[in-house]
């Protein structure tokens, strides 16, 4: 189905519903196709697990581990300024 932008704005809810049922909705501007509404795919549990694993790896990589008492850390930071 092809709809122009003006008509798409007026009937967006209907077009989203049709796309969610599997129908591709093409939107044109001045006679040229500019966008497509399609059914959204649901993420798999595996892809979610991979994403979580990657996020934890990045967090571990970029988290600075600081050990010691706060007074010691502050003293070291002050020494760096001298």
N, CA, C and O atoms as CSV, one atom per row, in Angstrom:
chain,resi,resn,atom,element,x,y,z
A,1,UNK,N,N,0.829,-1.162,0.000
A,1,UNK,CA,C,0.000,0.000,0.000
A,1,UNK,C,C,0.890,1.247,0.000
A,1,UNK,O,O,1.863,1.321,0.750
A,2,UNK,N,N,0.558,2.198,-0.823
A,2,UNK,CA,C,1.306,3.458,-0.864
A,2,UNK,C,C,0.362,4.585,-0.492
A,2,UNK,O,O,-0.728,4.702,-1.051
A,3,UNK,N,N,0.782,5.415,0.453
A,3,UNK,CA,C,0.014,6.585,0.895
A,3,UNK,C,C,0.923,7.801,0.827
A,3,UNK,O,O,2.131,7.693,1.036
A,4,UNK,N,N,0.334,8.970,0.532
A,4,UNK,CA,C,1.155,10.174,0.562
A,4,UNK,C,C,1.264,10.668,2.000
A,4,UNK,O,O,0.495,10.245,2.863
A,5,UNK,N,N,2.201,11.547,2.256
A,5,UNK,CA,C,2.502,12.001,3.603
A,5,UNK,C,C,1.291,12.663,4.266
A,5,UNK,O,O,1.016,12.403,5.438
A,6,UNK,N,N,0.577,13.496,3.551
A,6,UNK,CA,C,-0.578,14.190,4.119
A,6,UNK,C,C,-1.635,13.194,4.592
A,6,UNK,O,O,-2.172,13.319,5.693
A,7,UNK,N,N,-1.921,12.215,3.758
A,7,UNK,CA,C,-2.909,11.196,4.121
A,7,UNK,C,C,-2.399,10.329,5.271
A,7,UNK,O,O,-3.175,9.910,6.131
A,8,UNK,N,N,-1.091,10.062,5.283
A,8,UNK,CA,C,-0.495,9.243,6.344
A,8,UNK,C,C,-0.606,9.927,7.698
A,8,UNK,O,O,-0.869,9.267,8.703
A,9,UNK,N,N,-0.411,11.223,7.736
A,9,UNK,CA,C,-0.535,11.954,8.999
A,9,UNK,C,C,-1.951,11.841,9.555
A,9,UNK,O,O,-2.148,11.674,10.759
A,10,UNK,N,N,-2.918,11.935,8.675
A,10,UNK,CA,C,-4.313,11.906,9.101
A,10,UNK,C,C,-4.747,10.522,9.570
A,10,UNK,O,O,-5.645,10.408,10.404
A,11,UNK,N,N,-4.121,9.466,9.045
A,11,UNK,CA,C,-4.549,8.103,9.356
A,11,UNK,C,C,-3.420,7.265,9.938
A,11,UNK,O,O,-3.356,6.060,9.694
A,12,UNK,N,N,-2.540,7.880,10.695
A,12,UNK,CA,C,-1.371,7.169,11.213
A,12,UNK,C,C,-1.743,5.962,12.048
A,12,UNK,O,O,-1.150,4.898,11.873
A,13,UNK,N,N,-2.695,6.086,12.943
A,13,UNK,CA,C,-3.098,4.960,13.789
A,13,UNK,C,C,-3.528,3.762,12.944
A,13,UNK,O,O,-3.137,2.629,13.223
A,14,UNK,N,N,-4.317,4.011,11.935
A,14,UNK,CA,C,-4.779,2.935,11.048
A,14,UNK,C,C,-3.604,2.293,10.312
A,14,UNK,O,O,-3.539,1.070,10.189
A,15,UNK,N,N,-2.682,3.115,9.828
A,15,UNK,CA,C,-1.540,2.591,9.084
A,15,UNK,C,C,-0.614,1.771,9.979
A,15,UNK,O,O,-0.074,0.752,9.548
A,16,UNK,N,N,-0.430,2.209,11.214
A,16,UNK,CA,C,0.394,1.449,12.161
A,16,UNK,C,C,-0.258,0.104,12.450
A,16,UNK,O,O,0.426,-0.916,12.535
A,17,UNK,N,N,-1.567,0.101,12.599
A,17,UNK,CA,C,-2.287,-1.154,12.838
A,17,UNK,C,C,-2.128,-2.109,11.664
A,17,UNK,O,O,-1.895,-3.301,11.862
A,18,UNK,N,N,-2.251,-1.601,10.456
A,18,UNK,CA,C,-2.087,-2.446,9.267
A,18,UNK,C,C,-0.662,-2.992,9.184
A,18,UNK,O,O,-0.458,-4.157,8.845
A,19,UNK,N,N,0.319,-2.145,9.493
A,19,UNK,CA,C,1.708,-2.595,9.463
A,19,UNK,C,C,1.948,-3.665,10.524
A,19,UNK,O,O,2.689,-4.618,10.284
A,20,UNK,N,N,1.327,-3.515,11.694
A,20,UNK,CA,C,1.513,-4.495,12.765
A,20,UNK,C,C,0.934,-5.859,12.387
A,20,UNK,O,O,1.337,-6.881,12.941
A,21,UNK,N,N,-0.003,-5.874,11.451
A,21,UNK,CA,C,-0.577,-7.142,10.979
A,21,UNK,C,C,0.223,-7.730,9.825
A,21,UNK,O,O,-0.135,-8.782,9.294
A,22,UNK,N,N,1.314,-7.055,9.428
A,22,UNK,CA,C,2.195,-7.607,8.404
A,22,UNK,C,C,2.157,-6.926,7.057
A,22,UNK,O,O,2.903,-7.306,6.155
A,23,UNK,N,N,1.309,-5.930,6.896
A,23,UNK,CA,C,1.216,-5.233,5.619
A,23,UNK,C,C,2.271,-4.125,5.566
A,23,UNK,O,O,2.383,-3.331,6.500
A,24,UNK,N,N,3.042,-4.070,4.479
A,24,UNK,CA,C,3.996,-2.974,4.311
A,24,UNK,C,C,3.247,-1.735,3.846
A,24,UNK,O,O,2.452,-1.790,2.908
A,25,UNK,N,N,3.511,-0.620,4.511
A,25,UNK,CA,C,2.890,0.649,4.148
A,25,UNK,C,C,4.007,1.579,3.700
A,25,UNK,O,O,4.898,1.913,4.481
A,26,UNK,N,N,3.956,1.991,2.449
A,26,UNK,CA,C,4.955,2.901,1.900
A,26,UNK,C,C,4.401,4.317,1.934
A,26,UNK,O,O,3.236,4.542,1.604
A,27,UNK,N,N,5.236,5.268,2.335
A,27,UNK,CA,C,4.812,6.664,2.424
A,27,UNK,C,C,5.612,7.469,1.414
A,27,UNK,O,O,6.841,7.402,1.369
A,28,UNK,N,N,4.891,8.227,0.609
A,28,UNK,CA,C,5.550,8.998,-0.443
A,28,UNK,C,C,5.446,10.494,-0.174
A,28,UNK,O,O,4.509,10.974,0.464
A,29,UNK,N,N,6.434,11.205,-0.681
A,29,UNK,CA,C,6.442,12.669,-0.654
A,29,UNK,C,C,6.711,13.110,-2.084
A,29,UNK,O,O,7.740,12.778,-2.671
A,30,UNK,N,N,5.769,13.864,-2.631
A,30,UNK,CA,C,5.857,14.331,-4.020
A,30,UNK,C,C,6.100,13.183,-4.995
A,30,UNK,O,O,6.878,13.303,-5.941
A,31,UNK,N,N,5.424,12.081,-4.743
A,31,UNK,CA,C,5.488,10.960,-5.669
A,31,UNK,C,C,6.664,10.015,-5.490
A,31,UNK,O,O,6.782,9.029,-6.217
A,32,UNK,N,N,7.520,10.299,-4.545
A,32,UNK,CA,C,8.681,9.431,-4.304
A,32,UNK,C,C,8.554,8.753,-2.941
A,32,UNK,O,O,8.209,9.395,-1.949
A,33,UNK,N,N,8.835,7.460,-2.901
A,33,UNK,CA,C,8.771,6.708,-1.652
A,33,UNK,C,C,9.867,7.213,-0.715
A,33,UNK,O,O,11.044,7.225,-1.076
A,34,UNK,N,N,9.471,7.630,0.495
A,34,UNK,CA,C,10.414,8.173,1.474
A,34,UNK,C,C,10.525,7.325,2.729
A,34,UNK,O,O,11.538,7.392,3.426
A,35,UNK,N,N,9.491,6.515,3.039
A,35,UNK,CA,C,9.515,5.739,4.283
A,35,UNK,C,C,8.668,4.486,4.119
A,35,UNK,O,O,7.831,4.380,3.222
A,36,UNK,N,N,8.917,3.540,5.022
A,36,UNK,CA,C,8.159,2.291,5.031
A,36,UNK,C,C,7.798,1.943,6.466
A,36,UNK,O,O,8.654,1.968,7.350
A,37,UNK,N,N,6.542,1.621,6.697
A,37,UNK,CA,C,6.096,1.086,7.982
A,37,UNK,C,C,5.994,-0.421,7.816
A,37,UNK,O,O,5.344,-0.909,6.892
A,38,UNK,N,N,6.638,-1.156,8.713
A,38,UNK,CA,C,6.568,-2.611,8.685
A,38,UNK,C,C,6.340,-3.130,10.093
A,38,UNK,O,O,6.472,-2.389,11.067
A,39,UNK,N,N,6.003,-4.390,10.194
A,39,UNK,CA,C,5.804,-5.018,11.497
A,39,UNK,C,C,7.139,-5.023,12.242
A,39,UNK,O,O,8.181,-5.359,11.679
A,40,UNK,N,N,7.086,-4.651,13.488
A,40,UNK,CA,C,8.281,-4.670,14.322
A,40,UNK,C,C,8.549,-6.103,14.760
A,40,UNK,O,O,7.636,-6.824,15.164
A,41,UNK,N,N,9.802,-6.501,14.673
A,41,UNK,CA,C,10.171,-7.835,15.128
A,41,UNK,C,C,10.382,-7.830,16.632
A,41,UNK,O,O,10.847,-6.838,17.195
A,42,UNK,N,N,10.047,-8.919,17.274
A,42,UNK,CA,C,10.275,-8.986,18.716
A,42,UNK,C,C,11.680,-9.503,18.968
A,42,UNK,O,O,12.115,-10.455,18.320
A,43,UNK,N,N,12.396,-8.889,19.904
A,43,UNK,CA,C,13.757,-9.340,20.185
A,43,UNK,C,C,13.731,-10.721,20.826
A,43,UNK,O,O,12.857,-11.033,21.635
A,44,UNK,N,N,14.689,-11.524,20.455
A,44,UNK,CA,C,14.746,-12.865,21.037
A,44,UNK,C,C,15.431,-12.813,22.391
A,44,UNK,O,O,16.166,-11.872,22.693
A,45,UNK,N,N,15.187,-13.821,23.193
A,45,UNK,CA,C,15.821,-13.891,24.516
A,45,UNK,C,C,17.324,-13.988,24.362
A,45,UNK,O,O,18.071,-13.455,25.183
A,46,UNK,N,N,17.771,-14.659,23.323
A,46,UNK,CA,C,19.214,-14.799,23.092
A,46,UNK,C,C,19.850,-13.438,22.813
A,46,UNK,O,O,20.913,-13.138,23.358
A,47,UNK,N,N,19.230,-12.617,21.984
A,47,UNK,CA,C,19.806,-11.314,21.682
A,47,UNK,C,C,19.822,-10.429,22.928
A,47,UNK,O,O,20.741,-9.630,23.111
A,48,UNK,N,N,18.805,-10.569,23.786
A,48,UNK,CA,C,18.804,-9.813,25.036
A,48,UNK,C,C,19.958,-10.253,25.924
A,48,UNK,O,O,20.620,-9.416,26.538
A,49,UNK,N,N,20.207,-11.556,26.000
A,49,UNK,CA,C,21.300,-12.068,26.819
A,49,UNK,C,C,22.645,-11.589,26.284
A,49,UNK,O,O,23.538,-11.242,27.057
A,50,UNK,N,N,22.786,-11.570,24.967
A,50,UNK,CA,C,24.034,-11.076,24.364
A,50,UNK,C,C,24.227,-9.599,24.679
A,50,UNK,O,O,25.338,-9.165,24.985
A,51,UNK,N,N,23.145,-8.827,24.605
A,51,UNK,CA,C,23.229,-7.404,24.886
A,51,UNK,C,C,23.652,-7.172,26.333
A,51,UNK,O,O,24.498,-6.321,26.607
A,52,UNK,N,N,23.069,-7.921,27.250
A,52,UNK,CA,C,23.410,-7.784,28.674
A,52,UNK,C,C,24.873,-8.150,28.900
A,52,UNK,O,O,25.573,-7.462,29.644
A,53,UNK,N,N,25.341,-9.221,28.270
A,53,UNK,CA,C,26.741,-9.641,28.399
A,53,UNK,C,C,27.677,-8.537,27.885
A,53,UNK,O,O,28.683,-8.227,28.524
A,54,UNK,N,N,27.348,-7.955,26.748
A,54,UNK,CA,C,28.173,-6.888,26.187
A,54,UNK,C,C,28.171,-5.653,27.090
A,54,UNK,O,O,29.208,-5.019,27.284
A,55,UNK,N,N,27.009,-5.318,27.635
A,55,UNK,CA,C,26.909,-4.171,28.529
A,55,UNK,C,C,27.760,-4.366,29.776
A,55,UNK,O,O,28.443,-3.438,30.211
A,56,UNK,N,N,27.725,-5.565,30.356
A,56,UNK,CA,C,28.535,-5.846,31.541
A,56,UNK,C,C,30.026,-5.776,31.228
A,56,UNK,O,O,30.810,-5.290,32.043
A,57,UNK,N,N,30.419,-6.259,30.051
A,57,UNK,CA,C,31.830,-6.191,29.651
A,57,UNK,C,C,32.279,-4.739,29.514
A,57,UNK,O,O,33.376,-4.384,29.943
A,58,UNK,N,N,31.433,-3.902,28.917
A,58,UNK,CA,C,31.774,-2.478,28.775
A,58,UNK,C,C,31.840,-1.788,30.131
A,58,UNK,O,O,32.716,-0.958,30.372
A,59,UNK,N,N,30.913,-2.134,31.007
A,59,UNK,CA,C,30.913,-1.549,32.344
A,59,UNK,C,C,32.184,-1.916,33.083
A,59,UNK,O,O,32.785,-1.069,33.744
A,60,UNK,N,N,32.597,-3.161,32.980
A,60,UNK,CA,C,33.821,-3.618,33.637
A,60,UNK,C,C,35.039,-2.911,33.046
A,60,UNK,O,O,35.959,-2.531,33.770
A,61,UNK,N,N,35.036,-2.739,31.733
A,61,UNK,CA,C,36.169,-2.107,31.049
A,61,UNK,C,C,36.333,-0.641,31.449
A,61,UNK,O,O,37.455,-0.163,31.621
A,62,UNK,N,N,35.225,0.065,31.594
A,62,UNK,CA,C,35.298,1.503,31.822
A,62,UNK,C,C,35.060,1.935,33.268
A,62,UNK,O,O,35.053,3.132,33.555
A,63,UNK,N,N,34.868,0.997,34.168
A,63,UNK,CA,C,34.707,1.346,35.566
A,63,UNK,C,C,36.074,1.364,36.216
A,63,UNK,O,O,36.804,0.372,36.180
A,64,UNK,N,N,36.413,2.479,36.801
A,64,UNK,CA,C,37.712,2.610,37.452
A,64,UNK,C,C,37.593,2.053,38.865
A,64,UNK,O,O,36.760,2.499,39.655
A,65,UNK,N,N,38.414,1.101,39.162
A,65,UNK,CA,C,38.419,0.507,40.494
A,65,UNK,C,C,39.377,1.288,41.370
A,65,UNK,O,O,40.563,1.405,41.061
A,66,UNK,N,N,38.861,1.821,42.460
A,66,UNK,CA,C,39.671,2.594,43.401
A,66,UNK,C,C,39.625,1.882,44.733
A,66,UNK,O,O,38.552,1.623,45.278
A,67,UNK,N,N,40.790,1.570,45.250
A,67,UNK,CA,C,40.845,0.904,46.546
A,67,UNK,C,C,41.564,1.812,47.529
A,67,UNK,O,O,42.485,2.541,47.162
A,68,UNK,N,N,41.146,1.760,48.740
A,68,UNK,CA,C,41.792,2.567,49.765
A,68,UNK,C,C,40.801,3.463,50.463
A,68,UNK,O,O,39.652,3.614,50.046
A,69,UNK,N,N,41.269,4.037,51.509
A,69,UNK,CA,C,40.417,4.930,52.264
A,69,UNK,C,C,40.282,6.261,51.549
A,69,UNK,O,O,41.168,6.674,50.801
A,70,UNK,N,N,39.175,6.917,51.786
A,70,UNK,CA,C,38.916,8.174,51.086
A,70,UNK,C,C,39.969,9.225,51.404
A,70,UNK,O,O,40.322,10.024,50.537
A,71,UNK,N,N,40.482,9.238,52.646
A,71,UNK,CA,C,41.512,10.225,53.000
A,71,UNK,C,C,42.775,9.992,52.178
A,71,UNK,O,O,43.417,10.949,51.743
A,72,UNK,N,N,43.134,8.736,51.963
A,72,UNK,CA,C,44.330,8.402,51.184
A,72,UNK,C,C,44.141,8.823,49.737
A,72,UNK,O,O,45.044,9.394,49.126
A,73,UNK,N,N,42.974,8.541,49.194
A,73,UNK,CA,C,42.692,8.904,47.804
A,73,UNK,C,C,42.748,10.411,47.626
A,73,UNK,O,O,43.337,10.898,46.662
A,74,UNK,N,N,42.138,11.162,48.551
A,74,UNK,CA,C,42.159,12.625,48.455
A,74,UNK,C,C,43.581,13.160,48.569
A,74,UNK,O,O,43.952,14.087,47.848
A,75,UNK,N,N,44.372,12.594,49.458
A,75,UNK,CA,C,45.765,13.032,49.617
A,75,UNK,C,C,46.539,12.801,48.322
A,75,UNK,O,O,47.316,13.659,47.903
A,76,UNK,N,N,46.332,11.652,47.690
A,76,UNK,CA,C,47.015,11.363,46.431
A,76,UNK,C,C,46.581,12.324,45.335
A,76,UNK,O,O,47.402,12.753,44.524
A,77,UNK,N,N,45.312,12.662,45.305
A,77,UNK,CA,C,44.824,13.600,44.304
A,77,UNK,C,C,45.426,14.991,44.521
A,77,UNK,O,O,45.760,15.688,43.563
A,78,UNK,N,N,45.558,15.380,45.774
A,78,UNK,CA,C,46.151,16.689,46.068
A,78,UNK,C,C,47.617,16.725,45.691
A,78,UNK,O,O,48.111,17.742,45.204
A,79,UNK,N,N,48.317,15.622,45.914
A,79,UNK,CA,C,49.738,15.550,45.548
A,79,UNK,C,C,49.908,15.697,44.050
A,79,UNK,O,O,50.895,16.274,43.592
A,80,UNK,N,N,48.953,15.180,43.277
A,80,UNK,CA,C,49.038,15.278,41.823
A,80,UNK,C,C,48.951,16.715,41.346
A,80,UNK,O,O,49.465,17.038,40.275
A,81,UNK,N,N,48.317,17.577,42.111
A,81,UNK,CA,C,48.145,18.979,41.705
A,81,UNK,C,C,49.415,19.797,41.936
A,81,UNK,O,O,49.583,20.853,41.326
A,82,UNK,N,N,50.299,19.336,42.793
A,82,UNK,CA,C,51.522,20.097,43.115
A,82,UNK,C,C,52.551,20.005,42.064
A,82,UNK,O,O,53.625,20.591,42.198
